[in-house]
Amino acid sequence: MTHWYSILEWFCGCLFVIGWLEKVDLTFCLICLASFLMVGFDLKNHAFPLWIWTISFLLLSFTSPYKSPIFFCILLAILTEFSSLKIGSGDWLYLALVSFSADFFQLTLCLFLASLGGLLYYALKIKQKKAEIPFLPFLFIGYLCSIRMMTIFSILD
């Protein structure tokens, strides 16, 4: 397990260097930092770290304006707690966090790419078909891919 801490520390260090060099904005840095921590927690415990999310949400509230998808995702998280949807409330809360830097289209693309990645992972993982899969890593990868894809598409225009 100690190698995970090394990888997490390395990624966080790289993120701070990239932020310090002003290659990315503060909102993206905070979302990625929170994502690293939440993904590590989800992989280890198969649970959503609400305290990391809360601190990150409060910090992002000071650095970015609120957008309507944030409230929509929080509402879906609350509804998920009282219904039997197959996506957890933590996943919606994570998407609310991502909504500080993504618009509705990017959010939809992120969810699509994460679902596609989760399905491929589940299909290739033949041994344990009944096992629960941590979805936050797929959401984080989907977020990074959607941000990158939008950058590429804006260059092509």
Backbone torsions as a table, in degrees:
resi	resn	phi	psi	omega
1	MET	NA	-22.9	-177.8
2	THR	-65.9	-25.8	178.3
3	HIS	-67.3	-28.6	176.4
4	TRP	-64.2	-40.2	179.3
5	TYR	-65.7	-37.5	177.4
6	SER	-65.1	-44.0	179.2
7	ILE	-64.2	-44.2	178.8
8	LEU	-61.6	-43.4	179.4
9	GLU	-66.2	-38.3	178.8
10	TRP	-64.3	-47.0	178.9
11	PHE	-61.7	-43.5	179.2
12	CYS	-63.5	-40.6	177.1
13	GLY	-62.1	-44.9	177.4
14	CYS	-62.2	-40.3	179.1
15	LEU	-62.5	-42.7	178.4
16	PHE	-66.2	-36.9	177.2
17	VAL	-65.5	-44.1	179.1
18	ILE	-63.4	-41.0	177.0
19	GLY	-65.7	-41.0	179.5
20	TRP	-63.7	-36.8	177.6
21	LEU	-76.8	-0.5	178.5
22	GLU	60.1	36.4	174.8
23	LYS	-82.2	-24.7	176.5
24	VAL	-134.1	161.0	-178.7
25	ASP	-85.2	169.6	-176.3
26	LEU	-63.6	-37.9	-179.8
27	THR	-61.0	-46.6	178.4
28	PHE	-61.6	-42.3	178.9
29	CYS	-61.1	-44.7	-179.8
30	LEU	-65.5	-40.5	178.5
31	ILE	-64.7	-43.3	179.5
32	CYS	-66.3	-41.2	178.3
33	LEU	-61.4	-47.4	177.3
34	ALA	-62.5	-38.0	-179.7
35	SER	-64.8	-44.2	177.5
36	PHE	-55.9	-47.4	-178.2
37	LEU	-66.4	-44.3	-177.9
38	MET	-69.5	-37.4	177.8
39	VAL	-64.8	-44.2	177.0
40	GLY	-60.0	-42.1	178.5
41	PHE	-64.9	-42.1	-179.4
42	ASP	-66.3	-40.9	178.9
43	LEU	-65.4	-36.9	-177.4
44	LYS	-79.6	-43.4	-170.7
45	ASN	-112.2	-7.4	-174.5
46	HIS	53.0	44.5	-180.0
47	ALA	-146.1	163.1	179.6
48	PHE	-98.7	125.6	-179.9
49	PRO	-82.5	89.9	-175.9
50	LEU	-61.1	-33.4	-178.5
51	TRP	-68.6	-36.0	176.6
52	ILE	-68.0	-41.4	179.1
53	TRP	-62.5	-44.3	-177.7
54	THR	-62.4	-46.1	178.6
55	ILE	-63.1	-43.7	-179.9
56	SER	-64.7	-41.4	179.9
57	PHE	-62.7	-43.0	178.8
58	LEU	-64.5	-42.4	177.7
59	LEU	-63.0	-42.9	179.7
60	LEU	-68.3	-27.3	177.2
61	SER	-61.7	-28.0	179.6
62	PHE	-88.1	-18.6	-175.8
63	THR	-103.8	-18.1	-174.8
64	SER	-138.4	151.7	175.9
65	PRO	-75.9	154.2	175.9
66	TYR	-73.7	143.9	176.6
67	LYS	-124.0	158.7	-176.6
68	SER	-62.1	-35.2	177.8
69	PRO	-60.7	-24.7	178.6
70	ILE	-62.2	-49.1	-178.5
71	PHE	-68.9	-35.7	178.0
72	PHE	-63.1	-43.9	179.7
73	CYS	-67.9	-38.2	177.5
74	ILE	-66.0	-39.5	176.4
75	LEU	-62.6	-42.7	177.1
76	LEU	-64.1	-35.9	177.1
77	ALA	-63.3	-42.0	178.4
78	ILE	-65.8	-43.7	178.5
79	LEU	-63.7	-35.3	179.1
80	THR	-63.8	-33.9	179.3
81	GLU	-63.4	-27.5	-176.2
82	PHE	-106.4	6.1	178.7
83	SER	-133.2	178.6	-176.2
84	SER	-109.9	51.7	174.8
85	LEU	-72.9	155.3	-178.1
86	LYS	-84.2	-10.5	175.1
87	ILE	-100.5	136.5	-174.7
88	GLY	-79.3	162.9	179.1
89	SER	-66.1	-31.2	177.5
90	GLY	-63.1	-34.0	177.9
91	ASP	-65.7	-40.4	177.5
92	TRP	-68.8	-37.2	177.1
93	LEU	-64.7	-38.4	176.4
94	TYR	-62.6	-42.7	178.9
95	LEU	-64.8	-31.3	174.6
96	ALA	-63.7	-39.0	177.6
97	LEU	-64.4	-44.0	179.2
98	VAL	-63.9	-29.5	-177.8
99	SER	-64.0	-14.3	175.3
100	PHE	-65.1	-26.6	-178.9
101	SER	-120.0	-3.7	-177.0
102	ALA	-119.7	145.8	173.9
103	ASP	-87.5	-177.1	-174.8
104	PHE	-62.4	-39.9	179.8
105	PHE	-64.4	-44.8	178.3
106	GLN	-63.7	-37.2	178.3
107	LEU	-65.0	-42.8	177.4
108	THR	-64.9	-42.9	177.3
109	LEU	-62.7	-40.9	177.2
110	CYS	-60.2	-47.1	179.9
111	LEU	-64.8	-39.1	177.7
112	PHE	-64.2	-48.2	-179.2
113	LEU	-64.9	-37.8	178.1
114	ALA	-65.9	-42.4	179.1
115	SER	-64.9	-42.0	177.3
116	LEU	-62.1	-44.4	177.9
117	GLY	-63.8	-42.1	178.2
118	GLY	-63.8	-40.5	178.0
119	LEU	-65.8	-42.2	177.7
120	LEU	-63.9	-41.6	178.2
121	TYR	-62.5	-44.9	-179.8
122	TYR	-64.4	-39.5	-179.8
123	ALA	-68.0	-35.2	-178.0
124	LEU	-84.5	-18.5	179.5
125	LYS	-89.8	86.1	-171.2
126	ILE	-74.0	-30.5	-170.8
127	LYS	-65.1	-49.0	-172.3
128	GLN	-119.6	82.8	-178.4
129	LYS	-74.8	-21.9	-178.9
130	LYS	-90.9	-8.9	-174.9
131	ALA	-70.0	149.1	176.5
132	GLU	-79.5	137.5	179.5
133	ILE	-105.3	134.6	173.1
134	PRO	-68.4	123.7	-172.8
135	PHE	-94.2	-19.7	-178.9
136	LEU	-58.6	-38.8	176.9
137	PRO	-59.7	-38.2	179.3
138	PHE	-69.9	-37.1	176.5
139	LEU	-65.0	-40.3	179.6
140	PHE	-65.8	-44.8	177.4
141	ILE	-63.8	-40.8	176.6
142	GLY	-61.2	-39.3	177.5
143	TYR	-63.5	-48.5	-179.7
144	LEU	-61.9	-41.9	179.0
145	CYS	-66.0	-40.8	-179.6
146	SER	-67.0	-38.6	176.8
147	ILE	-62.9	-44.4	-179.5
148	ARG	-65.8	-42.4	-179.8
149	MET	-63.0	-40.2	179.3
150	MET	-67.2	-33.2	176.2
151	THR	-65.9	-43.4	179.4
152	ILE	-64.8	-43.2	-179.4
153	PHE	-65.9	-33.5	179.0
154	SER	-71.6	-29.9	176.5
155	ILE	-70.6	-36.0	-178.7
156	LEU	-71.7	-23.2	-178.7
157	ASP	-72.1	NA	NA
